[in-house]
């Protein structure tokens, strides 16, 4: 079982401030992606849940996915079924489409 401090430590290691703006990492080596995307990509379900509990939204409109993927898309592409199921059950849109018309299914 993951301890309660883990999501905060995971975010801090990646340059995010768990008590502040979670939108941008302070580390130049971390891609400028939202932490929910990064957590989904890494298969970190406990971090996804923590972020959702602290205001991160799982709903990404197609218009906002320009040159990247949604958290649901990346969870699916990386084979993180538990994260994908959780995102979907919390409102992630399975039919959100990026500009290349790729979806999560």
N, C-alpha and C positions, 0 to 999 in steps of 0.2 A: 504494500500500500504506500502511496506517495504521501510524504508528510506535507503539512500545511505550508511550510516555508518554501517548498520547491518551486511553485510558479513564480514567486517573487525573485528567487535566486536565478532562475532560468532567464527571466526578463533582464535582470541587472547585468548578468554576464554578457548579454547582447546589446548593452548600452541603453536600454529603456529604463525610464524612471517609473516604477510601479505606483508611486504616489503622485506623479505628475502627468505630463503629456505623453501618452503612449504612441503617438503618431510617428515619431522619428527617432531613430537610434542615434546616439552620440558617437558611435564607433564608425570610422570610415570603411571598415571591412564588412559591415553589415549592410546588405542591400536596403534601399529605401522602401521597404514594404512594411505594411502594418504588422504588428506583432501577432495578430490572429492568423494572418497568412503564414507567417513563419512557424508558428506553433502547429498549424495544420500540416504544413510541409514536413515538419520533423516528426509528426505523429504523436505530439504531446497533448493528449486528451485532457489531462489535469490542468494544463496551462490554458487550453481553449476554454474550459469551464470557468476558470478563474477570471479570464478576460471578459467572458460573457457576463459573469456576476458583477463585474466592475464597469459595465457599460459598452463593451464591444458588441457591435451588431454582426449577426451572421448573414444578414440580407445585403446582397450586393447587386445593384441594378446593372443590367447589361451595358448601359451607356457609360458606366464608370470603369468598366473593364476594357481598357484601351490596348495596352501592350502587355498585359499580363493575365493572370488567372485569378479566379475567386478562391477563397479558402477551400470551398467544397471541391472545386476543380483540381486543385493541387493535392488535396487529401486523396481523391480518387486516383489521380495519376501516379501517386507514390504508393498506392496500395494500403493506405491507412483506413481500413474499413470501419473500425470503431469510431474514428474521428469523423469520417464521412457520414455515418449513420447519425451521430450526435448532432453534427451541423445541420443535416437535413431535418431532424426532429425539432430543431430550434429555429426553423424558418429559412434556412438557406435555400435559394431557388435552384432547383436542379436544371432548369432550362435557361438560366442566365447564359448569355453568349458573348464571347469576346469578338473582336473585330475580324478574326479569321473564321468565325462561325463555329468554333470549338465549344462544346459544352461539357458538363461533368459526366455525361453518359454516352 
